[in-house]
Amino acid sequence: MEKEIDEKGIELSVDLDPHLPEMRLDAIQVQQILLNLIRSASGFLGPDRKVLLKSPHRAATLNHCPVEVDDNGS
């Protein structure tokens, strides 16, 4: 996805809580979800074209890790 992000001039930032617990996940499913969220967000971006992936501070548990996608679009 790096090439697509560069071609569209998107600034992608990642801000994950450094204390997230280790989890067993299906990496392919997580990747597909994140790719879909980033692509969706990139379709509505303003002139600055910024997307931020973040995990709320201390919101993760052993079975749950919320991830937010913020953009500067409409």
CHARMM internal coordinates of N, CA and C (Angstrom, degrees):
IC EDIT
DIST 1 N 1 CA 1.4504
DIST 1 CA 1 C 1.5280
ANGL 1 N 1 CA 1 C 111.11
DIST 1 C 2 N 1.3173
ANGL 1 CA 1 C 2 N 117.00
DIHE 1 N 1 CA 1 C 2 N -15.42
DIST 2 N 2 CA 1.4682
ANGL 1 C 2 N 2 CA 120.59
DIHE 1 CA 1 C 2 N 2 CA -177.80
DIST 2 CA 2 C 1.5302
ANGL 2 N 2 CA 2 C 111.39
DIHE 1 C 2 N 2 CA 2 C -58.08
DIST 2 C 3 N 1.3408
ANGL 2 CA 2 C 3 N 117.58
DIHE 2 N 2 CA 2 C 3 N -41.78
DIST 3 N 3 CA 1.4552
ANGL 2 C 3 N 3 CA 121.11
DIHE 2 CA 2 C 3 N 3 CA 179.70
DIST 3 CA 3 C 1.5331
ANGL 3 N 3 CA 3 C 110.76
DIHE 2 C 3 N 3 CA 3 C -62.43
DIST 3 C 4 N 1.3308
ANGL 3 CA 3 C 4 N 117.17
DIHE 3 N 3 CA 3 C 4 N -44.44
DIST 4 N 4 CA 1.4613
ANGL 3 C 4 N 4 CA 122.08
DIHE 3 CA 3 C 4 N 4 CA 179.24
DIST 4 CA 4 C 1.5331
ANGL 4 N 4 CA 4 C 111.08
DIHE 3 C 4 N 4 CA 4 C -62.01
DIST 4 C 5 N 1.3163
ANGL 4 CA 4 C 5 N 116.56
DIHE 4 N 4 CA 4 C 5 N -41.99
DIST 5 N 5 CA 1.4668
ANGL 4 C 5 N 5 CA 121.28
DIHE 4 CA 4 C 5 N 5 CA 179.16
DIST 5 CA 5 C 1.5275
ANGL 5 N 5 CA 5 C 109.99
DIHE 4 C 5 N 5 CA 5 C -63.60
DIST 5 C 6 N 1.3350
ANGL 5 CA 5 C 6 N 116.81
DIHE 5 N 5 CA 5 C 6 N -44.91
DIST 6 N 6 CA 1.4640
ANGL 5 C 6 N 6 CA 120.94
DIHE 5 CA 5 C 6 N 6 CA 179.12
DIST 6 CA 6 C 1.5259
ANGL 6 N 6 CA 6 C 111.31
DIHE 5 C 6 N 6 CA 6 C -63.67
DIST 6 C 7 N 1.3287
ANGL 6 CA 6 C 7 N 117.34
DIHE 6 N 6 CA 6 C 7 N -44.05
DIST 7 N 7 CA 1.4670
ANGL 6 C 7 N 7 CA 121.30
DIHE 6 CA 6 C 7 N 7 CA -178.37
DIST 7 CA 7 C 1.5260
ANGL 7 N 7 CA 7 C 112.11
DIHE 6 C 7 N 7 CA 7 C -62.33
DIST 7 C 8 N 1.3325
ANGL 7 CA 7 C 8 N 116.81
DIHE 7 N 7 CA 7 C 8 N -34.40
DIST 8 N 8 CA 1.4585
ANGL 7 C 8 N 8 CA 120.74
DIHE 7 CA 7 C 8 N 8 CA -179.22
DIST 8 CA 8 C 1.5299
ANGL 8 N 8 CA 8 C 112.48
DIHE 7 C 8 N 8 CA 8 C -88.26
DIST 8 C 9 N 1.3354
ANGL 8 CA 8 C 9 N 116.68
DIHE 8 N 8 CA 8 C 9 N -1.23
DIST 9 N 9 CA 1.4604
ANGL 8 C 9 N 9 CA 120.78
DIHE 8 CA 8 C 9 N 9 CA 178.41
DIST 9 CA 9 C 1.5209
ANGL 9 N 9 CA 9 C 112.96
DIHE 8 C 9 N 9 CA 9 C 67.96
DIST 9 C 10 N 1.3224
ANGL 9 CA 9 C 10 N 116.83
DIHE 9 N 9 CA 9 C 10 N 34.40
DIST 10 N 10 CA 1.4622
ANGL 9 C 10 N 10 CA 121.93
DIHE 9 CA 9 C 10 N 10 CA -178.21
DIST 10 CA 10 C 1.5250
ANGL 10 N 10 CA 10 C 109.52
DIHE 9 C 10 N 10 CA 10 C -91.75
DIST 10 C 11 N 1.3313
ANGL 10 CA 10 C 11 N 115.72
DIHE 10 N 10 CA 10 C 11 N 135.05
DIST 11 N 11 CA 1.4564
ANGL 10 C 11 N 11 CA 121.31
DIHE 10 CA 10 C 11 N 11 CA 173.61
DIST 11 CA 11 C 1.5269
ANGL 11 N 11 CA 11 C 107.16
DIHE 10 C 11 N 11 CA 11 C -96.62
DIST 11 C 12 N 1.3266
ANGL 11 CA 11 C 12 N 116.97
DIHE 11 N 11 CA 11 C 12 N 109.24
DIST 12 N 12 CA 1.4632
ANGL 11 C 12 N 12 CA 122.37
DIHE 11 CA 11 C 12 N 12 CA -178.61
DIST 12 CA 12 C 1.5194
ANGL 12 N 12 CA 12 C 109.59
DIHE 11 C 12 N 12 CA 12 C -100.83
DIST 12 C 13 N 1.3387
ANGL 12 CA 12 C 13 N 116.15
DIHE 12 N 12 CA 12 C 13 N 124.53
DIST 13 N 13 CA 1.4627
ANGL 12 C 13 N 13 CA 121.68
DIHE 12 CA 12 C 13 N 13 CA 177.39
DIST 13 CA 13 C 1.5198
ANGL 13 N 13 CA 13 C 109.00
DIHE 12 C 13 N 13 CA 13 C -119.68
DIST 13 C 14 N 1.3112
ANGL 13 CA 13 C 14 N 115.84
DIHE 13 N 13 CA 13 C 14 N 147.07
DIST 14 N 14 CA 1.4627
ANGL 13 C 14 N 14 CA 121.58
DIHE 13 CA 13 C 14 N 14 CA 178.69
DIST 14 CA 14 C 1.5230
ANGL 14 N 14 CA 14 C 108.06
DIHE 13 C 14 N 14 CA 14 C -125.77
DIST 14 C 15 N 1.3284
ANGL 14 CA 14 C 15 N 115.64
DIHE 14 N 14 CA 14 C 15 N 126.43
DIST 15 N 15 CA 1.4632
ANGL 14 C 15 N 15 CA 121.65
DIHE 14 CA 14 C 15 N 15 CA -179.31
DIST 15 CA 15 C 1.5248
ANGL 15 N 15 CA 15 C 108.21
DIHE 14 C 15 N 15 CA 15 C -131.27
DIST 15 C 16 N 1.3233
ANGL 15 CA 15 C 16 N 116.19
DIHE 15 N 15 CA 15 C 16 N 86.19
DIST 16 N 16 CA 1.4642
ANGL 15 C 16 N 16 CA 121.28
DIHE 15 CA 15 C 16 N 16 CA -178.64
DIST 16 CA 16 C 1.5228
ANGL 16 N 16 CA 16 C 109.94
DIHE 15 C 16 N 16 CA 16 C -102.76
DIST 16 C 17 N 1.3031
ANGL 16 CA 16 C 17 N 114.91
DIHE 16 N 16 CA 16 C 17 N 142.93
DIST 17 N 17 CA 1.4596
ANGL 16 C 17 N 17 CA 120.75
DIHE 16 CA 16 C 17 N 17 CA 177.14
DIST 17 CA 17 C 1.5315
ANGL 17 N 17 CA 17 C 108.15
DIHE 16 C 17 N 17 CA 17 C -59.13
DIST 17 C 18 N 1.3229
ANGL 17 CA 17 C 18 N 119.05
DIHE 17 N 17 CA 17 C 18 N 123.51
DIST 18 N 18 CA 1.4600
ANGL 17 C 18 N 18 CA 120.70
DIHE 17 CA 17 C 18 N 18 CA -178.26
DIST 18 CA 18 C 1.5249
ANGL 18 N 18 CA 18 C 113.48
DIHE 17 C 18 N 18 CA 18 C -67.22
DIST 18 C 19 N 1.3261
ANGL 18 CA 18 C 19 N 117.51
DIHE 18 N 18 CA 18 C 19 N -10.15
DIST 19 N 19 CA 1.4612
ANGL 18 C 19 N 19 CA 120.94
DIHE 18 CA 18 C 19 N 19 CA -177.82
DIST 19 CA 19 C 1.5258
ANGL 19 N 19 CA 19 C 112.38
DIHE 18 C 19 N 19 CA 19 C -105.35
DIST 19 C 20 N 1.3346
ANGL 19 CA 19 C 20 N 117.00
DIHE 19 N 19 CA 19 C 20 N 23.29
DIST 20 N 20 CA 1.4615
ANGL 19 C 20 N 20 CA 119.22
DIHE 19 CA 19 C 20 N 20 CA 179.03
DIST 20 CA 20 C 1.5248
ANGL 20 N 20 CA 20 C 109.32
DIHE 19 C 20 N 20 CA 20 C -62.21
DIST 20 C 21 N 1.3316
ANGL 20 CA 20 C 21 N 116.90
DIHE 20 N 20 CA 20 C 21 N 140.27
DIST 21 N 21 CA 1.4596
ANGL 20 C 21 N 21 CA 118.90
DIHE 20 CA 20 C 21 N 21 CA 178.27
DIST 21 CA 21 C 1.5285
ANGL 21 N 21 CA 21 C 110.64
DIHE 20 C 21 N 21 CA 21 C -73.25
DIST 21 C 22 N 1.3232
ANGL 21 CA 21 C 22 N 116.07
DIHE 21 N 21 CA 21 C 22 N 154.85
DIST 22 N 22 CA 1.4465
ANGL 21 C 22 N 22 CA 120.57
DIHE 21 CA 21 C 22 N 22 CA 175.26
DIST 22 CA 22 C 1.5199
ANGL 22 N 22 CA 22 C 108.40
DIHE 21 C 22 N 22 CA 22 C -70.75
DIST 22 C 23 N 1.3401
ANGL 22 CA 22 C 23 N 117.49
DIHE 22 N 22 CA 22 C 23 N 135.20
DIST 23 N 23 CA 1.4586
ANGL 22 C 23 N 23 CA 121.54
DIHE 22 CA 22 C 23 N 23 CA -177.21
DIST 23 CA 23 C 1.5199
ANGL 23 N 23 CA 23 C 110.04
DIHE 22 C 23 N 23 CA 23 C -133.09
DIST 23 C 24 N 1.3193
ANGL 23 CA 23 C 24 N 115.43
DIHE 23 N 23 CA 23 C 24 N 152.18
DIST 24 N 24 CA 1.4639
ANGL 23 C 24 N 24 CA 121.18
DIHE 23 CA 23 C 24 N 24 CA 172.86
DIST 24 CA 24 C 1.5208
ANGL 24 N 24 CA 24 C 107.27
DIHE 23 C 24 N 24 CA 24 C -95.35
DIST 24 C 25 N 1.3274
ANGL 24 CA 24 C 25 N 115.13
DIHE 24 N 24 CA 24 C 25 N 117.30
DIST 25 N 25 CA 1.4563
ANGL 24 C 25 N 25 CA 120.86
DIHE 24 CA 24 C 25 N 25 CA -176.01
DIST 25 CA 25 C 1.5168
ANGL 25 N 25 CA 25 C 109.86
DIHE 24 C 25 N 25 CA 25 C -134.73
DIST 25 C 26 N 1.3105
ANGL 25 CA 25 C 26 N 115.14
DIHE 25 N 25 CA 25 C 26 N 160.34
DIST 26 N 26 CA 1.4561
ANGL 25 C 26 N 26 CA 120.52
DIHE 25 CA 25 C 26 N 26 CA 170.47
DIST 26 CA 26 C 1.5232
ANGL 26 N 26 CA 26 C 106.26
DIHE 25 C 26 N 26 CA 26 C -85.70
DIST 26 C 27 N 1.3141
ANGL 26 CA 26 C 27 N 116.44
DIHE 26 N 26 CA 26 C 27 N 102.90
DIST 27 N 27 CA 1.4630
ANGL 26 C 27 N 27 CA 121.65
DIHE 26 CA 26 C 27 N 27 CA -173.66
DIST 27 CA 27 C 1.5261
ANGL 27 N 27 CA 27 C 112.38
DIHE 26 C 27 N 27 CA 27 C -58.44
DIST 27 C 28 N 1.3175
ANGL 27 CA 27 C 28 N 117.94
DIHE 27 N 27 CA 27 C 28 N -37.41
DIST 28 N 28 CA 1.4668
ANGL 27 C 28 N 28 CA 121.32
DIHE 27 CA 27 C 28 N 28 CA -179.91
DIST 28 CA 28 C 1.5233
ANGL 28 N 28 CA 28 C 110.51
DIHE 27 C 28 N 28 CA 28 C -65.49
DIST 28 C 29 N 1.3213
ANGL 28 CA 28 C 29 N 117.81
DIHE 28 N 28 CA 28 C 29 N -42.57
DIST 29 N 29 CA 1.4656
ANGL 28 C 29 N 29 CA 120.25
DIHE 28 CA 28 C 29 N 29 CA 178.96
DIST 29 CA 29 C 1.5282
ANGL 29 N 29 CA 29 C 111.53
DIHE 28 C 29 N 29 CA 29 C -65.53
DIST 29 C 30 N 1.3102
ANGL 29 CA 29 C 30 N 117.14
DIHE 29 N 29 CA 29 C 30 N -42.60
DIST 30 N 30 CA 1.4670
ANGL 29 C 30 N 30 CA 120.76
DIHE 29 CA 29 C 30 N 30 CA 178.57
DIST 30 CA 30 C 1.5270
ANGL 30 N 30 CA 30 C 109.43
DIHE 29 C 30 N 30 CA 30 C -63.30
DIST 30 C 31 N 1.3188
ANGL 30 CA 30 C 31 N 117.13
DIHE 30 N 30 CA 30 C 31 N -43.02
DIST 31 N 31 CA 1.4654
ANGL 30 C 31 N 31 CA 121.09
DIHE 30 CA 30 C 31 N 31 CA 178.69
DIST 31 CA 31 C 1.5295
ANGL 31 N 31 CA 31 C 110.55
DIHE 30 C 31 N 31 CA 31 C -59.98
DIST 31 C 32 N 1.3242
ANGL 31 CA 31 C 32 N 117.71
DIHE 31 N 31 CA 31 C 32 N -45.62
DIST 32 N 32 CA 1.4625
ANGL 31 C 32 N 32 CA 121.08
DIHE 31 CA 31 C 32 N 32 CA -179.47
DIST 32 CA 32 C 1.5333
ANGL 32 N 32 CA 32 C 111.84
DIHE 31 C 32 N 32 CA 32 C -62.89
DIST 32 C 33 N 1.3146
ANGL 32 CA 32 C 33 N 116.73
DIHE 32 N 32 CA 32 C 33 N -40.71
DIST 33 N 33 CA 1.4733
ANGL 32 C 33 N 33 CA 120.59
DIHE 32 CA 32 C 33 N 33 CA 178.66
DIST 33 CA 33 C 1.5252
ANGL 33 N 33 CA 33 C 109.81
DIHE 32 C 33 N 33 CA 33 C -62.79
DIST 33 C 34 N 1.3275
ANGL 33 CA 33 C 34 N 116.70
DIHE 33 N 33 CA 33 C 34 N -47.58
DIST 34 N 34 CA 1.4694
ANGL 33 C 34 N 34 CA 120.17
DIHE 33 CA 33 C 34 N 34 CA -179.13
DIST 34 CA 34 C 1.5248
ANGL 34 N 34 CA 34 C 111.53
DIHE 33 C 34 N 34 CA 34 C -64.64
DIST 34 C 35 N 1.3273
ANGL 34 CA 34 C 35 N 117.15
DIHE 34 N 34 CA 34 C 35 N -41.32
DIST 35 N 35 CA 1.4634
ANGL 34 C 35 N 35 CA 119.98
DIHE 34 CA 34 C 35 N 35 CA 177.88
DIST 35 CA 35 C 1.5258
ANGL 35 N 35 CA 35 C 111.00
DIHE 34 C 35 N 35 CA 35 C -61.00
DIST 35 C 36 N 1.3241
ANGL 35 CA 35 C 36 N 117.14
DIHE 35 N 35 CA 35 C 36 N -43.35
DIST 36 N 36 CA 1.4638
ANGL 35 C 36 N 36 CA 120.70
DIHE 35 CA 35 C 36 N 36 CA 179.25
DIST 36 CA 36 C 1.5246
ANGL 36 N 36 CA 36 C 111.23
DIHE 35 C 36 N 36 CA 36 C -63.71
DIST 36 C 37 N 1.3227
ANGL 36 CA 36 C 37 N 117.38
DIHE 36 N 36 CA 36 C 37 N -42.03
DIST 37 N 37 CA 1.4637
ANGL 36 C 37 N 37 CA 120.63
DIHE 36 CA 36 C 37 N 37 CA 178.60
DIST 37 CA 37 C 1.5232
ANGL 37 N 37 CA 37 C 111.73
DIHE 36 C 37 N 37 CA 37 C -64.20
DIST 37 C 38 N 1.3201
ANGL 37 CA 37 C 38 N 117.16
DIHE 37 N 37 CA 37 C 38 N -42.92
DIST 38 N 38 CA 1.4614
ANGL 37 C 38 N 38 CA 121.07
DIHE 37 CA 37 C 38 N 38 CA 179.99
DIST 38 CA 38 C 1.5213
ANGL 38 N 38 CA 38 C 110.40
DIHE 37 C 38 N 38 CA 38 C -66.11
DIST 38 C 39 N 1.3218
ANGL 38 CA 38 C 39 N 117.02
DIHE 38 N 38 CA 38 C 39 N -44.44
DIST 39 N 39 CA 1.4737
ANGL 38 C 39 N 39 CA 120.04
DIHE 38 CA 38 C 39 N 39 CA 178.98
DIST 39 CA 39 C 1.5185
ANGL 39 N 39 CA 39 C 110.86
DIHE 38 C 39 N 39 CA 39 C -62.57
DIST 39 C 40 N 1.3061
ANGL 39 CA 39 C 40 N 116.58
DIHE 39 N 39 CA 39 C 40 N -41.61
DIST 40 N 40 CA 1.4619
ANGL 39 C 40 N 40 CA 120.26
DIHE 39 CA 39 C 40 N 40 CA 179.60
DIST 40 CA 40 C 1.5201
ANGL 40 N 40 CA 40 C 110.60
DIHE 39 C 40 N 40 CA 40 C -63.92
DIST 40 C 41 N 1.3192
ANGL 40 CA 40 C 41 N 116.84
DIHE 40 N 40 CA 40 C 41 N -46.12
DIST 41 N 41 CA 1.4582
ANGL 40 C 41 N 41 CA 121.30
DIHE 40 CA 40 C 41 N 41 CA 179.90
DIST 41 CA 41 C 1.5223
ANGL 41 N 41 CA 41 C 110.61
DIHE 40 C 41 N 41 CA 41 C -63.80
DIST 41 C 42 N 1.3184
ANGL 41 CA 41 C 42 N 117.63
DIHE 41 N 41 CA 41 C 42 N -37.80
DIST 42 N 42 CA 1.4688
ANGL 41 C 42 N 42 CA 120.41
DIHE 41 CA 41 C 42 N 42 CA -176.51
DIST 42 CA 42 C 1.5224
ANGL 42 N 42 CA 42 C 112.18
DIHE 41 C 42 N 42 CA 42 C -68.41
DIST 42 C 43 N 1.3198
ANGL 42 CA 42 C 43 N 117.94
DIHE 42 N 42 CA 42 C 43 N -19.81
DIST 43 N 43 CA 1.4556
ANGL 42 C 43 N 43 CA 120.94
DIHE 42 CA 42 C 43 N 43 CA 179.10
DIST 43 CA 43 C 1.5132
ANGL 43 N 43 CA 43 C 113.62
DIHE 42 C 43 N 43 CA 43 C -75.48
DIST 43 C 44 N 1.3162
ANGL 43 CA 43 C 44 N 118.24
DIHE 43 N 43 CA 43 C 44 N -13.42
DIST 44 N 44 CA 1.4595
ANGL 43 C 44 N 44 CA 122.12
DIHE 43 CA 43 C 44 N 44 CA -175.28
DIST 44 CA 44 C 1.5212
ANGL 44 N 44 CA 44 C 113.06
DIHE 43 C 44 N 44 CA 44 C -123.91
DIST 44 C 45 N 1.3012
ANGL 44 CA 44 C 45 N 116.85
DIHE 44 N 44 CA 44 C 45 N 21.90
DIST 45 N 45 CA 1.4670
ANGL 44 C 45 N 45 CA 119.97
DIHE 44 CA 44 C 45 N 45 CA -174.84
DIST 45 CA 45 C 1.5126
ANGL 45 N 45 CA 45 C 113.08
DIHE 44 C 45 N 45 CA 45 C -78.11
DIST 45 C 46 N 1.3185
ANGL 45 CA 45 C 46 N 114.54
DIHE 45 N 45 CA 45 C 46 N 151.40
DIST 46 N 46 CA 1.4471
ANGL 45 C 46 N 46 CA 121.63
DIHE 45 CA 45 C 46 N 46 CA 174.65
DIST 46 CA 46 C 1.5193
ANGL 46 N 46 CA 46 C 110.17
DIHE 45 C 46 N 46 CA 46 C -81.72
DIST 46 C 47 N 1.3134
ANGL 46 CA 46 C 47 N 117.31
DIHE 46 N 46 CA 46 C 47 N -168.53
DIST 47 N 47 CA 1.4693
ANGL 46 C 47 N 47 CA 120.77
DIHE 46 CA 46 C 47 N 47 CA -176.22
DIST 47 CA 47 C 1.5307
ANGL 47 N 47 CA 47 C 114.09
DIHE 46 C 47 N 47 CA 47 C -64.56
DIST 47 C 48 N 1.3190
ANGL 47 CA 47 C 48 N 118.45
DIHE 47 N 47 CA 47 C 48 N -26.36
DIST 48 N 48 CA 1.4701
ANGL 47 C 48 N 48 CA 120.11
DIHE 47 CA 47 C 48 N 48 CA 179.83
DIST 48 CA 48 C 1.5243
ANGL 48 N 48 CA 48 C 112.60
DIHE 47 C 48 N 48 CA 48 C -77.46
DIST 48 C 49 N 1.3366
ANGL 48 CA 48 C 49 N 118.28
DIHE 48 N 48 CA 48 C 49 N -23.01
DIST 49 N 49 CA 1.4648
ANGL 48 C 49 N 49 CA 125.74
DIHE 48 CA 48 C 49 N 49 CA 174.82
DIST 49 CA 49 C 1.5345
ANGL 49 N 49 CA 49 C 112.33
DIHE 48 C 49 N 49 CA 49 C 51.27
DIST 49 C 50 N 1.3270
ANGL 49 CA 49 C 50 N 116.75
DIHE 49 N 49 CA 49 C 50 N 62.21
DIST 50 N 50 CA 1.4627
ANGL 49 C 50 N 50 CA 122.13
DIHE 49 CA 49 C 50 N 50 CA 179.90
DIST 50 CA 50 C 1.5246
ANGL 50 N 50 CA 50 C 110.67
DIHE 49 C 50 N 50 CA 50 C -115.07
DIST 50 C 51 N 1.3307
ANGL 50 CA 50 C 51 N 115.40
DIHE 50 N 50 CA 50 C 51 N 137.87
DIST 51 N 51 CA 1.4624
ANGL 50 C 51 N 51 CA 122.63
DIHE 50 CA 50 C 51 N 51 CA 175.34
DIST 51 CA 51 C 1.5211
ANGL 51 N 51 CA 51 C 107.28
DIHE 50 C 51 N 51 CA 51 C -130.03
DIST 51 C 52 N 1.3289
ANGL 51 CA 51 C 52 N 116.58
DIHE 51 N 51 CA 51 C 52 N 132.59
DIST 52 N 52 CA 1.4627
ANGL 51 C 52 N 52 CA 122.11
DIHE 51 CA 51 C 52 N 52 CA 179.70
DIST 52 CA 52 C 1.5214
ANGL 52 N 52 CA 52 C 109.28
DIHE 51 C 52 N 52 CA 52 C -122.40
DIST 52 C 53 N 1.3216
ANGL 52 CA 52 C 53 N 116.86
DIHE 52 N 52 CA 52 C 53 N 123.69
DIST 53 N 53 CA 1.4624
ANGL 52 C 53 N 53 CA 123.36
DIHE 52 CA 52 C 53 N 53 CA 171.35
DIST 53 CA 53 C 1.5171
ANGL 53 N 53 CA 53 C 106.87
DIHE 52 C 53 N 53 CA 53 C -99.18
DIST 53 C 54 N 1.3373
ANGL 53 CA 53 C 54 N 116.70
DIHE 53 N 53 CA 53 C 54 N 126.25
DIST 54 N 54 CA 1.4616
ANGL 53 C 54 N 54 CA 117.69
DIHE 53 CA 53 C 54 N 54 CA -179.43
DIST 54 CA 54 C 1.5144
ANGL 54 N 54 CA 54 C 111.06
DIHE 53 C 54 N 54 CA 54 C -146.57
DIST 54 C 55 N 1.2989
ANGL 54 CA 54 C 55 N 114.28
DIHE 54 N 54 CA 54 C 55 N 155.89
DIST 55 N 55 CA 1.4664
ANGL 54 C 55 N 55 CA 121.02
DIHE 54 CA 54 C 55 N 55 CA 172.55
DIST 55 CA 55 C 1.5252
ANGL 55 N 55 CA 55 C 106.07
DIHE 54 C 55 N 55 CA 55 C -111.40
DIST 55 C 56 N 1.3248
ANGL 55 CA 55 C 56 N 116.95
DIHE 55 N 55 CA 55 C 56 N 130.11
DIST 56 N 56 CA 1.4624
ANGL 55 C 56 N 56 CA 118.77
DIHE 55 CA 55 C 56 N 56 CA 178.09
DIST 56 CA 56 C 1.5279
ANGL 56 N 56 CA 56 C 110.07
DIHE 55 C 56 N 56 CA 56 C -57.91
DIST 56 C 57 N 1.3033
ANGL 56 CA 56 C 57 N 115.84
DIHE 56 N 56 CA 56 C 57 N 139.37
DIST 57 N 57 CA 1.4609
ANGL 56 C 57 N 57 CA 121.53
DIHE 56 CA 56 C 57 N 57 CA -177.83
DIST 57 CA 57 C 1.5291
ANGL 57 N 57 CA 57 C 110.80
DIHE 56 C 57 N 57 CA 57 C -56.13
DIST 57 C 58 N 1.3039
ANGL 57 CA 57 C 58 N 115.65
DIHE 57 N 57 CA 57 C 58 N 123.30
DIST 58 N 58 CA 1.4662
ANGL 57 C 58 N 58 CA 123.71
DIHE 57 CA 57 C 58 N 58 CA 175.59
DIST 58 CA 58 C 1.5339
ANGL 58 N 58 CA 58 C 114.35
DIHE 57 C 58 N 58 CA 58 C 59.93
DIST 58 C 59 N 1.3224
ANGL 58 CA 58 C 59 N 117.50
DIHE 58 N 58 CA 58 C 59 N 27.18
DIST 59 N 59 CA 1.4694
ANGL 58 C 59 N 59 CA 120.42
DIHE 58 CA 58 C 59 N 59 CA 179.51
DIST 59 CA 59 C 1.5271
ANGL 59 N 59 CA 59 C 112.55
DIHE 58 C 59 N 59 CA 59 C -91.83
DIST 59 C 60 N 1.3195
ANGL 59 CA 59 C 60 N 118.21
DIHE 59 N 59 CA 59 C 60 N -12.16
DIST 60 N 60 CA 1.4573
ANGL 59 C 60 N 60 CA 121.47
DIHE 59 CA 59 C 60 N 60 CA -175.66
DIST 60 CA 60 C 1.5216
ANGL 60 N 60 CA 60 C 111.43
DIHE 59 C 60 N 60 CA 60 C -81.54
DIST 60 C 61 N 1.3226
ANGL 60 CA 60 C 61 N 114.56
DIHE 60 N 60 CA 60 C 61 N 147.71
DIST 61 N 61 CA 1.4652
ANGL 60 C 61 N 61 CA 122.58
DIHE 60 CA 60 C 61 N 61 CA 171.66
DIST 61 CA 61 C 1.5203
ANGL 61 N 61 CA 61 C 106.95
DIHE 60 C 61 N 61 CA 61 C -125.57
DIST 61 C 62 N 1.3092
ANGL 61 CA 61 C 62 N 117.56
DIHE 61 N 61 CA 61 C 62 N -176.73
DIST 62 N 62 CA 1.4673
ANGL 61 C 62 N 62 CA 119.86
DIHE 61 CA 61 C 62 N 62 CA 179.27
DIST 62 CA 62 C 1.5171
ANGL 62 N 62 CA 62 C 112.47
DIHE 61 C 62 N 62 CA 62 C -65.21
DIST 62 C 63 N 1.3302
ANGL 62 CA 62 C 63 N 118.30
DIHE 62 N 62 CA 62 C 63 N -24.99
DIST 63 N 63 CA 1.4663
ANGL 62 C 63 N 63 CA 121.19
DIHE 62 CA 62 C 63 N 63 CA -176.97
DIST 63 CA 63 C 1.5211
ANGL 63 N 63 CA 63 C 113.42
DIHE 62 C 63 N 63 CA 63 C -115.07
DIST 63 C 64 N 1.3196
ANGL 63 CA 63 C 64 N 117.87
DIHE 63 N 63 CA 63 C 64 N 4.17
DIST 64 N 64 CA 1.4601
ANGL 63 C 64 N 64 CA 119.92
DIHE 63 CA 63 C 64 N 64 CA -172.13
DIST 64 CA 64 C 1.5283
ANGL 64 N 64 CA 64 C 110.16
DIHE 63 C 64 N 64 CA 64 C -151.00
DIST 64 C 65 N 1.3181
ANGL 64 CA 64 C 65 N 116.12
DIHE 64 N 64 CA 64 C 65 N 128.33
DIST 65 N 65 CA 1.4577
ANGL 64 C 65 N 65 CA 120.30
DIHE 64 CA 64 C 65 N 65 CA 177.00
DIST 65 CA 65 C 1.5235
ANGL 65 N 65 CA 65 C 109.05
DIHE 64 C 65 N 65 CA 65 C -140.34
DIST 65 C 66 N 1.3226
ANGL 65 CA 65 C 66 N 117.43
DIHE 65 N 65 CA 65 C 66 N 97.69
DIST 66 N 66 CA 1.4629
ANGL 65 C 66 N 66 CA 118.98
DIHE 65 CA 65 C 66 N 66 CA 179.17
DIST 66 CA 66 C 1.5287
ANGL 66 N 66 CA 66 C 111.20
DIHE 65 C 66 N 66 CA 66 C -70.36
DIST 66 C 67 N 1.3139
ANGL 66 CA 66 C 67 N 114.58
DIHE 66 N 66 CA 66 C 67 N 142.93
DIST 67 N 67 CA 1.4721
ANGL 66 C 67 N 67 CA 121.46
DIHE 66 CA 66 C 67 N 67 CA 175.68
DIST 67 CA 67 C 1.5173
ANGL 67 N 67 CA 67 C 106.23
DIHE 66 C 67 N 67 CA 67 C -129.99
DIST 67 C 68 N 1.3208
ANGL 67 CA 67 C 68 N 116.25
DIHE 67 N 67 CA 67 C 68 N 133.07
DIST 68 N 68 CA 1.4592
ANGL 67 C 68 N 68 CA 121.65
DIHE 67 CA 67 C 68 N 68 CA 179.72
DIST 68 CA 68 C 1.5229
ANGL 68 N 68 CA 68 C 109.19
DIHE 67 C 68 N 68 CA 68 C -110.74
DIST 68 C 69 N 1.3208
ANGL 68 CA 68 C 69 N 115.38
DIHE 68 N 68 CA 68 C 69 N 144.49
DIST 69 N 69 CA 1.4533
ANGL 68 C 69 N 69 CA 121.58
DIHE 68 CA 68 C 69 N 69 CA 173.30
DIST 69 CA 69 C 1.5170
ANGL 69 N 69 CA 69 C 107.07
DIHE 68 C 69 N 69 CA 69 C -116.25
DIST 69 C 70 N 1.3194
ANGL 69 CA 69 C 70 N 116.47
DIHE 69 N 69 CA 69 C 70 N 116.97
DIST 70 N 70 CA 1.4652
ANGL 69 C 70 N 70 CA 121.71
DIHE 69 CA 69 C 70 N 70 CA 178.19
DIST 70 CA 70 C 1.5275
ANGL 70 N 70 CA 70 C 108.01
DIHE 69 C 70 N 70 CA 70 C -111.66
DIST 70 C 71 N 1.3165
ANGL 70 CA 70 C 71 N 116.23
DIHE 70 N 70 CA 70 C 71 N 142.90
DIST 71 N 71 CA 1.4494
ANGL 70 C 71 N 71 CA 120.43
DIHE 70 CA 70 C 71 N 71 CA 173.94
DIST 71 CA 71 C 1.5116
ANGL 71 N 71 CA 71 C 109.50
DIHE 70 C 71 N 71 CA 71 C -138.93
DIST 71 C 72 N 1.3054
ANGL 71 CA 71 C 72 N 116.96
DIHE 71 N 71 CA 71 C 72 N 173.28
DIST 72 N 72 CA 1.4609
ANGL 71 C 72 N 72 CA 120.38
DIHE 71 CA 71 C 72 N 72 CA -179.21
DIST 72 CA 72 C 1.5237
ANGL 72 N 72 CA 72 C 111.28
DIHE 71 C 72 N 72 CA 72 C -106.44
DIST 72 C 73 N 1.3276
ANGL 72 CA 72 C 73 N 116.24
DIHE 72 N 72 CA 72 C 73 N 26.06
DIST 73 N 73 CA 1.4614
ANGL 72 C 73 N 73 CA 120.79
DIHE 72 CA 72 C 73 N 73 CA -179.71
DIST 73 CA 73 C 1.5138
ANGL 73 N 73 CA 73 C 112.70
DIHE 72 C 73 N 73 CA 73 C -87.38
DIST 73 C 74 N 1.3164
ANGL 73 CA 73 C 74 N 114.19
DIHE 73 N 73 CA 73 C 74 N -178.30
DIST 74 N 74 CA 1.4581
ANGL 73 C 74 N 74 CA 120.46
DIHE 73 CA 73 C 74 N 74 CA -178.43
DIST 74 CA 74 C 1.5235
ANGL 74 N 74 CA 74 C 111.72
DIHE 73 C 74 N 74 CA 74 C -77.23
END
COOR INIT
IC SEED 1 N 1 CA 1 C
IC BUILD
